[in-house]
């Protein structure tokens, strides 16, 4: 299983980036081995629109089954949901903190977006 965590940097000690679509990096992590890949999300950071959908596509292509982030908008949430990816919102602290909470069963899967769309 792989999980995706939005991050401000490329390491497990990096802070969780509260933004999903415009997060600087998305770390794709195997929570069993803690092997990870840092994906540069700069193409979506500067996108005029569609940043969340673009980031959701990246997460799906990397094979993640769960996303841990701060805020996820409705279009991104629907894209993730369509790809079978579960979303956990309201995550903060370091990426390692987020993974530890996930592994400990201390997260709740979201039923919907927790951020308004940018129209």
N, C-alpha and C positions, 0 to 999 in steps of 0.2 A: 504494500500500500504506500502511496505517496500523498503527502499533504502540501499545500501551498500556504505560505505566510508572507504577507506584504511587509517590506522592510525598508528602512532608511539607508541601510548599508548591505554589504555582501557577506556578513558573518553572522553566526548564531547569537553573538553578543550584541548585534545591532538592535536598535529599537524597532518595534512594530510600527510601520507607517500606517496611520489611521485611514488613509485614502486607499481605496482599492484600485480603481481605474488609473489614477495618477500617482500611484506608489512608485518610488524611484526604482526599487527592485522587488522581485518576487522570488522568494527562496522555495525551491522544490525539495522537500525533505522526506527521506525514508525514516519514520520515527523509530523503527526497530534498530537500525544500524547507525542512525544520525548522519549518514552520508547525505550530502546536499549539493545542489547546483544553484548558483545565484544567477537569475535571469534579469538582464538589463531591460527595464520597462520604459526607457526614455522616449521611445517612439510614441507611446501613449501619454506620457507626461505632458508633452507639448501639442497633443492632438487638439484640433479645433472642436471636434465633437466625436463621440463614439469611443472614448477612452476606456470606459468600462467594458464595452462589448469586445474591444481589442484585447484587453487584459484577460477577459474570460476565455477568449479563444486560445490565448497563450497557455493559460492554466490547463485547459482541456487537452491541448496538443502535448503537453508535458506529462500527461497521465495522472494528474492529481485527482483524488477522490473527495478531498475536503479542502476548503479554503478557510483560513483564519485571518481576519482583518478587523479593522475598526468600523468602517462604514462602507456599505455596498448599496448602490442605487438600484432602482427598479429594472432598468434595461439589462444591467450586468447580472442582477439576480436571476432574471428570467433566462438569460443565456446560460448561466451556470446550471440552473435547474434543468434546462433542456438537455444539457450534457451529462446529467446525473451526478453533478458535483454538489455536495452538501456545503452550506455556508454557516460559519460561526462569526457573528458580528460582535462588536464592543470589546475586542481584544486590545490589550495595551501591555506595556512593559517590553521586555526583550523578546526576540524570536524564541530563545531558549525557554523563557517563562511560558510563552504560548504553547510550545510543544510539550512542555512538562504538564501543563493544565490539560491538554488534549489527551496525553497518555494516561493521565490520572482520572480521566472521565469527568473532569470538572468544567466541561463546556456544554453549551446548549445550542443545538442546531436551530437556525433561524427559519421562521415560517414565511418571511418576506424581507423586502428591502428595509433598511433603517435610515435611508437618506433619500431626499427628494430628487427627482430627475432634474437635469439641467436642460431646459427647453430653449 
